[in-house]
Structure formats: C-alpha cells, structure tokens
Amino acid sequence: MPERFELFVLSINRIYRAIQRIKSREMTELGLKGPHVMCLYQLRRHSAGLTAAELGALCLEDKAAVSRAVARLEELGLVRLQGGGQRRYRAKIRLTDAGAAAAETMAGLIERAVQLGGAGLTEDQRAAFYEALGTIAGNLERLCAEEDSL
C-alpha cells in the first residue's frame, strides 16, 4: 500500500510541478503569471463573459485570487468589466482584443503541452486515465467533506 500511495502522490506532484514550470516559462513571455492562465483560458471559452464568481468556480480559485488576477489582467488591458454598476463582482469580465490574442497564443501553448503530455497513449488509455483521475478526485473530495463535517 505505501508504494501505491507514494507512486500516486509523487506522480501527481511531478505533473503539478511540470505544469507550473510550463505556465511560468511560457506566460513570462506574455507578461503574465501562472494564475492568469486559467482565467484567460476560461474567458476564451466563454466569450459572452463571466462574473468573478463564475470565473472562480470554473478556475477552482477563491474570490481573492480571482480578484487579484482580474485586476492585473485589466491593468494589462487584456480584460474589461461590463455592467455590475457599483458591484464589480457582478460585472461580466470579457477579453479585449489584446486579451483574445494573448489567449489564442496561450491556447497554442496549452495544446502543445497536452499533446506532448499524452504522447504514447491510445485514445482508450487516455479516456480510462481521465475517468480514473476524475473518480479519484471525487473520492478524495468526499473524504475531505466527510472529515470537515466531523
């Protein structure tokens, strides 16, 4: 059992570290940091815009992290807020033309990383991997929720 635990944790950590390094290296060229990647990615997918709460839910980030990321992206001219009046958190966040161009560049980098990361896997292996990973994530989230309720 310890070997399986060790293999799982170390493999997940290696993947996470590699993703962080890729984000950092590639995003530096765009003047961005890792946390901005998921925001741009989700805003590219939802061209009608997202509120900060929606963006946080999709990126699995807390309100403060999303707020900081959006403020920086707005400062760089990559996003704009529309509507919401006095309440910025209700405003729709949309990509500007510059943001759409940065997101498009980023999408190419993501596609390359995904292709290289999955090199050597058949479609059946890939599907089984993502299904298993989703099951593991759900199981561990349930365990955390159970322990939090004690």
Contact map, one row per residue, 1 for C-alpha under 8 A:
111110000000000000000000000000000000000000000000000000000000000000000000000000000000000000000000000000000000000000000000000000000000000000000000000000
111111000000000000000000000000000000000000000000000000000000000000000000000000000000000000000000000000000000000000000000000000000000000000000000000000
111111100000000000000000000000000000000000000000000000000000000000000000000000000000000000000000000000000000000000000000000000000000000000000000000000
111111110000000000000000000000000000000000000000000000000000000000000000000000000000000000000000000000000000000000000000000000000000000000000000000000
111111111000000000000000000000000000000000000000000000000000000000000000000000000000000000000000000000000000000000000000000000000000000000000000000000
011111111100000000000000000000000000000000000000000000000000000000000000000000000000000000000000000000000000000000000000000000000000000000000000000000
001111111110000000000000000000000000000000000000000000000000000000000000000000000000000000000000000000000000000000000000000000000000000000000000000000
000111111111000000000000000000000000000000000000000000000000000000000000000000000000000000000000000000000000000000000000000000000000000000000000000000
000011111111100000000000000000000000000000000000000000000000000000000000000000000000000000000000000000000000000000000000000000000000000000000000000000
000001111111110000000000000000000000000000000000000000000000000000000000000000000000000000000000000000000000000000000000000000000000000000000000000000
000000111111111000000000000000000000000000000000000000000000000000000000000000000000000000000000000000000000000000000000000000000000000000000000000000
000000011111111100000000000000000000000000000000000000000000000000000000000000000000000000000000000000000000000000000000000000000000000000000000000000
000000001111111110000000000000000000000000000000000000000000000000000000000000000000000000000000000000000000000000000000000000000000000000000000000000
000000000111111111000000000000000000000000000000000000000000000000000000000000000000000000000000000000000000000000000000000000000000000000000000000000
000000000011111111100000000000000000000000000000000000000000000000000000000000000000000000000000000000000000000000000000000000000000000000000000000000
000000000001111111110000000000000000000000000000000000000000000000000000000000000000000000000000000000000000000000000000000000000000000000000000000000
000000000000111111111000000000000000000000000000000000000000000000000000000000000000000000000000000000000000000000000000000000000000000000000000000000
000000000000011111111100000000000000000000000000000000000000000000000000000000000000000000000000000000000000000000000000000000000000000000000000000000
000000000000001111111110000000000000000000000000000000000000000000000000000000000000000000000000000000000000000000000000000000000000000000000000000000
000000000000000111111111000000000100000000000000000000000000000000000000000000000000000000000000000000000000000000000000000000000000000000000000000000
000000000000000011111111100000000000000000000000000000000000000000000000000000000000000000000000000000000000000000000000000000000000000000000000000000
000000000000000001111111110000000000000000000000000000000000000000000000000000000000000000000000000000000000000000000000000000000000000000000000000000
000000000000000000111111111000001100100000000000000000000000000000000000000000000000000000000000000000000000000000000000000000000000000000000000000000
000000000000000000011111111100001100000000000000000000000000000000000000000000000000000000000000000000000000000000000000000000000000000000000000000000
000000000000000000001111111110000000000000000000000000000000000000000000000000000000000000000000000000000000000000000000000000000000000000000000000000
000000000000000000000111111111000000000000000000000000000000000000000000000000000000000000000000000000000000100000000000000000000000000000000000000000
000000000000000000000011111111111100100000000000000000000000000000000000000000000000000000000000000000000100000000000000000000000000000000000000000000
000000000000000000000001111111111000000000000000000000000000000000000000000000000000000000000000000000000000000000000000000000000000000000000000000000
000000000000000000000000111111110000000000000000000000000000000000000000000000000000000000000000000000000000000000000000000000000000000000000000000000
000000000000000000000000011111110000000000000000000000000000000000000000000000000000000000000000000001000000000000000000000000000000000000000000000000
000000000000000000000000001111111000000000000000000000000000000000000000000000000000000000000000000000000000000000000000000000000000000000000000000000
000000000000000000000000001111111101100000000000000000000000000000000000000000000000000000000000000000000000000000000000000000000000000000000000000000
000000000000000000000011001100111111100000000000000000000000000000000000000000000000000000000000000000000000000000000000000000000000000000000000000000
000000000000000000010011001000011111110000000000000000000000000000000000000000000000000000000000000000000000000000000000000000000000000000000000000000
000000000000000000000000000000001111111000000000000000000000000000001000000000000000000000000000000000000000000000000000000000000000000000000000000000
000000000000000000000000000000011111111100000000000000000000000000001100100000000000000000000000000000000000000000000000000000000000000000000000000000
000000000000000000000010001000011111111110000000000000000000000000000000000000000000000000000000000000000100000000000000000000000000000000000000000000
000000000000000000000000000000000111111111000000000000000010000000000000000000000000000000000000000000000000000000000000000000000000000000000000000000
000000000000000000000000000000000011111111100000000000100010000001001100000000000000000000000000000000000000000000000000000000000000000000000000000000
000000000000000000000000000000000001111111110000000000000000000000000000000000000000000000000010001000100000000000000000000000000000000000000000000000
000000000000000000000000000000000000111111111000000000000000000000000000000000000000000000000000000000100110000000000000000000000000000000000000000000
000000000000000000000000000000000000011111111100000000100110000000000000000000000000000000000000000000000000000000000000000000000000000000000000000000
000000000000000000000000000000000000001111111110110000100000000000000000000000000000000000001110000000000000000000000000000000000000000000000000000000
000000000000000000000000000000000000000111111110000000000000000000000000000000000000000000000010000100110000000000000000000000000000000000000000000000
000000000000000000000000000000000000000011111110000000000000000000000000000000000000000000000000000000000000000000000000000000000000000000000000000000
000000000000000000000000000000000000000001111111110000000000000000000000000000000000000000000000000000000000000000000000000000000000000000000000000000
000000000000000000000000000000000000000000111111100000000000000000000000000000000000000000000110000000000000000000000000000000000000000000000000000000
000000000000000000000000000000000000000000000111110000000000000000000000000000000000000000000100000000000000000000000000000000000000000000000000000000
000000000000000000000000000000000000000000100111111000000000000000000000000000000000000000011110000000000000000000000000000000000000000000000000000000
000000000000000000000000000000000000000000100101111111100000000000000000000000000000000000111100000000000000000000000000000000000000000000000000000000
000000000000000000000000000000000000000000000000111111100000000000000000000000000000000011111000000000000000000000000000000000000000000000000000000000
000000000000000000000000000000000000000000000000011111110000001001100000000000000000000011111000000000000000000000000000000000000000000000000000000000
000000000000000000000000000000000000000000000000011111111000001000000000000000000000000011000000000000000000000000000000000000000000000000000000000000
000000000000000000000000000000000000000000000000011111111100000000000000000000000000000000000000000000000000000000000000000000000000000000000000000000
000000000000000000000000000000000000001001100000011111111110000001000000000000000000000000000000000000000000000000000000000000000000000000000000000000
000000000000000000000000000000000000000000000000000111111111111001000000000000000000000000000000000000000000000000000000000000000000000000000000000000
000000000000000000000000000000000000000000000000000011111111100000000000000000000000000000000000000000000000000000000000000000000000000000000000000000
000000000000000000000000000000000000000001000000000001111111100000000000000000000000000000000000000000000000000000000000000000000000000000000000000000
000000000000000000000000000000000000011001000000000000111111100000000000000000000000000000000000000000000000000000000000000000000000000000000000000000
000000000000000000000000000000000000000000000000000000011111110000000000000000000000000000000000000000000000000000000000000000000000000000000000000000
000000000000000000000000000000000000000000000000000000011111111011000000000000000000000000000000000000000000000000000000000000000000000000000000000000
000000000000000000000000000000000000000000000000000000010001111111000000000000000000000000000000000000000000000000000000000000000000000000000000000000
000000000000000000000000000000000000000000000000000110010000111111100000000000000000000000000000000000000000000000000000000000000000000000000000000000
000000000000000000000000000000000000000000000000000000000000011111110000000000000000000000000000000000000000000000000000000000000000000000000000000000
000000000000000000000000000000000000000000000000000000000000111111111000000000000000000000000000000000000000000000000000000000000000000000000000000000
000000000000000000000000000000000000001000000000000100110000111111111100000000000000000000000000000000000000000000000000000000000000000000000000000000
000000000000000000000000000000000000000000000000000100000000001111111110000000000000000000000000000000000000000000000000000000000000000000000000000000
000000000000000000000000000000000000000000000000000000000000000111111111000000000000000000000000000000000000000000000000000000000000000000000000000000
000000000000000000000000000000000011001000000000000000000000000011111111100000000000000000000000000000000000000000000000000000000000000000000000000000
000000000000000000000000000000000001001000000000000000000000000001111111110000100000000000000000000000000000000000000000000000000000000000000000000000
000000000000000000000000000000000000000000000000000000000000000000111111111000000000000000000000000000000000000000000000000000000000000000000000000000
000000000000000000000000000000000000000000000000000000000000000000011111111100000000000000000000000000000000000000000000000000000000000000000000000000
000000000000000000000000000000000001000000000000000000000000000000001111111111100000000000000000000000000000000000000000000000000000000000000000000000
000000000000000000000000000000000000000000000000000000000000000000000111111111110000000000000000000000000000000000000000000000000000000000000000000000
000000000000000000000000000000000000000000000000000000000000000000000011111111000000000000000000000000000000000000000000000000000000000000000000000000
000000000000000000000000000000000000000000000000000000000000000000000001111111100000000000000000000000000000000000000000000000000000000000000000000000
000000000000000000000000000000000000000000000000000000000000000000000000111111110000000000000001011000000000000000000000000000000000000000000000000000
000000000000000000000000000000000000000000000000000000000000000000000000111111110000000000000011111101000000000000000000000000000000000000000000000000
000000000000000000000000000000000000000000000000000000000000000000000100110111111000000000001111001000000000000000000000000000000000000000000000000000
000000000000000000000000000000000000000000000000000000000000000000000000010011111100000000001111000000000000000000000000000000000000000000000000000000
000000000000000000000000000000000000000000000000000000000000000000000000000000111110000100111100000000000000000000000000000000000000000000000000000000
000000000000000000000000000000000000000000000000000000000000000000000000000000011111000000111100000000000000000000000000000000000000000000000000000000
000000000000000000000000000000000000000000000000000000000000000000000000000000001111100001110000000000000000000000000000000000000000000000000000000000
000000000000000000000000000000000000000000000000000000000000000000000000000000000111111111110000000000000000000000000000000000000000000000000000000000
000000000000000000000000000000000000000000000000000000000000000000000000000000000011111100100000000000000000000000000000000000000000000000000000000000
000000000000000000000000000000000000000000000000000000000000000000000000000000000001111100000000000000000000000000000000000000000000000000000000000000
000000000000000000000000000000000000000000000000000000000000000000000000000000000001111111100000000000000000000000000000000000000000000000000000000000
000000000000000000000000000000000000000000000000000000000000000000000000000000001001111111100000000000000000000000000000000000000000000000000000000000
000000000000000000000000000000000000000000000000001110000000000000000000000000000001001111100000000000000000000000000000000000000000000000000000000000
000000000000000000000000000000000000000000000000001110000000000000000000000000000011001111110000000000000000000000000000000000000000000000000000000000
000000000000000000000000000000000000000000000000011100000000000000000000000000001111101111111000000000000000000000000000000000000000000000000000000000
000000000000000000000000000000000000000000000000111100000000000000000000000000001111000001111100000000000000000000000000000000000000000000000000000000
000000000000000000000000000000000000000000100000111100000000000000000000000000111100000000111110000000000000000000000000000000000000000000000000000000
000000000000000000000000000000000000000000100011110000000000000000000000000000111100000000011111000000000000000000000000000000000000000000000000000000
000000000000000000000000000000000000000100110010100000000000000000000000000001110000000000001111111100000000000000000000000000000000000000000000000000
000000000000000000000000000000000000000000000000000000000000000000000000000011110000000000000111111100000000000000000000000000000000000000000000000000
000000000000000000000000000000000000000000000000000000000000000000000000000001000000000000000011111110000000000000000000000000000000000000000000000000
000000000000000000000000000000000000000000000000000000000000000000000000000011000000000000000011111111000000000000000000000000000000000000000000000000
000000000000000000000000000000000000000100000000000000000000000000000000000011100000000000000011111111100000000000000000000000000000000000000000000000
000000000000000000000000000000000000000000010000000000000000000000000000000001000000000000000011111111110000000000000000000000000000000000000000000000
000000000000000000000000000000000000000000000000000000000000000000000000000000000000000000000000111111111000000000000000000000000000000000000000000000
000000000000000000000000000001000000000000000000000000000000000000000000000001000000000000000000011111111100000000000000000000000000000000000000000000
000000000000000000000000000000000000000110010000000000000000000000000000000000000000000000000000001111111110000000000000000000000000000000000000000000
000000000000000000000000000000000000000000010000000000000000000000000000000000000000000000000000000111111111000000000000000000000000000000000000000000
000000000000000000000000000000000000000000000000000000000000000000000000000000000000000000000000000011111111100000000000000000000000000000000000000000
000000000000000000000000001000000000100010000000000000000000000000000000000000000000000000000000000001111111110000000000000000000000000000000000000000
000000000000000000000000000000000000000010000000000000000000000000000000000000000000000000000000000000111111111000000000000000000000000000000000000000
000000000000000000000000000000000000000000000000000000000000000000000000000000000000000000000000000000011111111100000000000000000000000000000000000000
000000000000000000000000010000000000000000000000000000000000000000000000000000000000000000000000000000001111111110000000000000000000000000000000000000
000000000000000000000000000000000000000000000000000000000000000000000000000000000000000000000000000000000111111111000000000000000000000000000000000000
000000000000000000000000000000000000000000000000000000000000000000000000000000000000000000000000000000000011111111100000000000000000000000000000000000
000000000000000000000000000000000000000000000000000000000000000000000000000000000000000000000000000000000001111111110000000000000000000000000000000000
000000000000000000000000000000000000000000000000000000000000000000000000000000000000000000000000000000000000111111111000000000000000000000000000000000
000000000000000000000000000000000000000000000000000000000000000000000000000000000000000000000000000000000000011111111100000000000000000000000000000000
000000000000000000000000000000000000000000000000000000000000000000000000000000000000000000000000000000000000001111111110000000000000000000000000000000
000000000000000000000000000000000000000000000000000000000000000000000000000000000000000000000000000000000000000111111110000000000000000000000000000000
000000000000000000000000000000000000000000000000000000000000000000000000000000000000000000000000000000000000000011111110000000000000000000000000000000
000000000000000000000000000000000000000000000000000000000000000000000000000000000000000000000000000000000000000001111111100001000000000000000000000000
000000000000000000000000000000000000000000000000000000000000000000000000000000000000000000000000000000000000000000111111100000000000000000000000000000
000000000000000000000000000000000000000000000000000000000000000000000000000000000000000000000000000000000000000000000111110000000000000000000000000000
000000000000000000000000000000000000000000000000000000000000000000000000000000000000000000000000000000000000000000000111111111000000000000000000000000
000000000000000000000000000000000000000000000000000000000000000000000000000000000000000000000000000000000000000000000001111111000000000000000000000000
000000000000000000000000000000000000000000000000000000000000000000000000000000000000000000000000000000000000000000000000111111100000000000000000000000
000000000000000000000000000000000000000000000000000000000000000000000000000000000000000000000000000000000000000000000000111111110000000000000000000000
000000000000000000000000000000000000000000000000000000000000000000000000000000000000000000000000000000000000000000000000111111111000000000000000000000
000000000000000000000000000000000000000000000000000000000000000000000000000000000000000000000000000000000000000000000100111111111100000000000000000000
000000000000000000000000000000000000000000000000000000000000000000000000000000000000000000000000000000000000000000000000001111111110000000000000000000
000000000000000000000000000000000000000000000000000000000000000000000000000000000000000000000000000000000000000000000000000111111111000000000000000000
000000000000000000000000000000000000000000000000000000000000000000000000000000000000000000000000000000000000000000000000000011111111100000000000000000
000000000000000000000000000000000000000000000000000000000000000000000000000000000000000000000000000000000000000000000000000001111111110000000000000000
000000000000000000000000000000000000000000000000000000000000000000000000000000000000000000000000000000000000000000000000000000111111111000000000000000
000000000000000000000000000000000000000000000000000000000000000000000000000000000000000000000000000000000000000000000000000000011111111100000000000000
000000000000000000000000000000000000000000000000000000000000000000000000000000000000000000000000000000000000000000000000000000001111111110000000000000
000000000000000000000000000000000000000000000000000000000000000000000000000000000000000000000000000000000000000000000000000000000111111111000000000000
000000000000000000000000000000000000000000000000000000000000000000000000000000000000000000000000000000000000000000000000000000000011111111100000000000
000000000000000000000000000000000000000000000000000000000000000000000000000000000000000000000000000000000000000000000000000000000001111111110000000000
000000000000000000000000000000000000000000000000000000000000000000000000000000000000000000000000000000000000000000000000000000000000111111111000000000
000000000000000000000000000000000000000000000000000000000000000000000000000000000000000000000000000000000000000000000000000000000000011111111100000000
000000000000000000000000000000000000000000000000000000000000000000000000000000000000000000000000000000000000000000000000000000000000001111111110000000
000000000000000000000000000000000000000000000000000000000000000000000000000000000000000000000000000000000000000000000000000000000000000111111111000000
000000000000000000000000000000000000000000000000000000000000000000000000000000000000000000000000000000000000000000000000000000000000000011111111100000
000000000000000000000000000000000000000000000000000000000000000000000000000000000000000000000000000000000000000000000000000000000000000001111111110000
000000000000000000000000000000000000000000000000000000000000000000000000000000000000000000000000000000000000000000000000000000000000000000111111111000
000000000000000000000000000000000000000000000000000000000000000000000000000000000000000000000000000000000000000000000000000000000000000000011111111100
000000000000000000000000000000000000000000000000000000000000000000000000000000000000000000000000000000000000000000000000000000000000000000001111111110
000000000000000000000000000000000000000000000000000000000000000000000000000000000000000000000000000000000000000000000000000000000000000000000111111111
000000000000000000000000000000000000000000000000000000000000000000000000000000000000000000000000000000000000000000000000000000000000000000000011111111
000000000000000000000000000000000000000000000000000000000000000000000000000000000000000000000000000000000000000000000000000000000000000000000001111111
000000000000000000000000000000000000000000000000000000000000000000000000000000000000000000000000000000000000000000000000000000000000000000000000111111
000000000000000000000000000000000000000000000000000000000000000000000000000000000000000000000000000000000000000000000000000000000000000000000000011111
